[in-house]
Amino acid sequence: MMGTLTRRGIARYVSGELGFSVRESQKLVDMLLGEICLALKGGAAVKIVKFGIFRPVEKSARMGMSPVDGKPIEIPPRKAAAFRPSRILKAVVNGEQREEILPDRRGQQADRS
């Protein structure tokens, strides 16, 4: 099993590929993720071609059980983000397609830290 790809790992990859400092790359990654969050918070979907769509969703109120005493409790409505992967991403994950959505990394592993 592979490790978890983190913000820092993405920044290191961007730094190595584009020649930016790790600090500049971290700022770039943070800006990108911040824009995605702002769009979702504002109710907009975020479509990344060949990757997938992030959509804000409304979760309705529901009944649940208290983990402390097992009594029924009402879980209030809330907003959440949902992700729907593209057909291409699904195929890549399942090994059915070469990683065309990603730059050619010539078999290298992503820096996972």
C-alpha positions in Angstrom: 0.0 0.0 0.0 1.2 3.5 -0.9 1.5 6.2 1.7 -0.8 9.3 1.9 -0.1 12.2 -0.4 -0.1 15.4 1.6 -0.1 19.1 0.9 3.7 19.1 1.6 4.2 16.2 -0.8 2.3 18.0 -3.5 4.3 21.1 -2.9 7.6 19.2 -3.1 6.5 17.6 -6.4 5.5 21.0 -7.8 8.8 22.4 -6.6 10.8 19.7 -8.3 8.9 19.8 -11.6 8.6 23.6 -12.0 11.8 24.8 -10.2 9.9 26.8 -7.6 11.1 26.8 -4.0 9.2 24.5 -1.7 7.8 27.6 0.1 6.5 29.1 -3.2 5.1 25.7 -4.2 3.3 25.4 -0.8 1.8 28.8 -1.4 0.6 27.8 -4.8 -1.0 24.6 -3.5 -2.6 26.5 -0.6 -4.0 29.0 -3.0 -5.4 26.3 -5.3 -7.1 24.5 -2.4 -8.3 27.8 -1.0 -10.1 28.6 -4.3 -11.7 25.2 -4.4 -13.0 25.7 -0.8 -14.3 29.2 -1.5 -16.2 28.0 -4.6 -17.7 25.1 -2.7 -18.6 27.4 0.2 -20.3 29.7 -2.2 -22.4 26.9 -3.6 -20.5 26.4 -6.9 -19.3 23.1 -8.3 -15.6 22.7 -9.2 -14.9 20.8 -12.4 -11.4 19.6 -13.1 -11.4 18.1 -16.6 -10.2 14.4 -16.7 -10.1 14.4 -12.9 -13.6 14.9 -11.5 -16.2 17.2 -10.0 -16.4 18.6 -6.5 -20.0 19.6 -5.5 -21.5 21.1 -2.4 -24.3 19.0 -1.0 -26.9 19.6 1.6 -27.3 16.8 4.2 -30.7 16.8 5.8 -31.4 16.3 9.5 -31.6 12.7 10.6 -31.8 10.6 13.7 -28.8 9.0 15.2 -27.7 7.3 18.4 -25.6 8.9 21.1 -22.3 7.0 21.5 -22.3 7.8 25.2 -25.7 6.5 26.4 -27.2 4.9 23.2 -30.2 7.3 23.3 -31.7 8.6 20.0 -30.5 12.1 19.1 -31.3 14.4 16.2 -28.3 15.2 13.9 -28.8 18.7 12.5 -28.7 19.5 8.8 -25.3 20.4 7.4 -23.4 21.2 4.2 -20.7 18.8 2.9 -18.5 18.4 -0.2 -18.9 15.5 -2.5 -16.5 14.3 -5.2 -17.4 12.4 -8.3 -14.4 11.1 -10.2 -14.2 11.2 -14.0 -14.3 8.1 -16.1 -10.7 8.6 -16.9 -9.7 8.9 -13.2 -11.7 5.7 -12.5 -9.9 3.9 -15.3 -6.5 5.0 -14.1 -7.2 4.0 -10.5 -8.4 0.6 -11.7 -5.3 0.1 -13.9 -7.4 0.1 -17.1 -5.7 3.2 -18.6 -2.3 4.8 -18.6 -2.0 7.9 -16.4 -2.9 10.3 -19.2 -4.3 12.8 -16.8 -0.9 13.3 -15.1 2.4 14.5 -16.6 4.7 11.7 -17.6 6.7 10.8 -14.5 8.6 8.0 -16.1 7.7 5.5 -13.4 8.7 7.7 -10.5 6.8 7.5 -7.2 5.2 10.7 -5.8 7.0 12.1 -2.8 4.6 11.0 0.0 5.2 12.5 3.4 
